């Protein structure tokens, strides 16, 4: 299994959804909603339903839960920690489709590069193989990311 980040056109989305229809968690993110680092972190927390741990225990994600924990509650360390767990999704395959990718972080190219590098060098390798060596009874997950450019046709690999 090779986890990857792929560029696709908007017309490819339905084929991707069909390909992964069985036993996959297909998550879509609108890149237009992501204009700051905080936007990325909080939208991913909401999309992936990161649990919120409080002094009273674990409670499931609900809109605004992180904001109630404080302004700086969500950060890259927590994000990477949750992205290397995901057991609550209950699936062996995750598909992240980022629609309108050219619009995402339009004025923050350094953050956009960091996001892609984090996915490519941390999240995808973790699920491809590292989880087996680092977690007792750790299981690999197919985890693929699709970056949708709705203004052009992307040539095939």
PyMOL commands that set and color helices and strands:
alter all, ss='L'
color gray80, all
select helices_A, chain A and resi 10-19+31-33+37-47+65-69+76-83+87-89+101-103+109-134
alter helices_A, ss='H'
color red, helices_A
select strands_A, chain A and resi 5-9+25-30+52-54+57-59+93-99+142-149
alter strands_A, ss='S'
color yellow, strands_A
deselect
rebuild
show_as cartoon
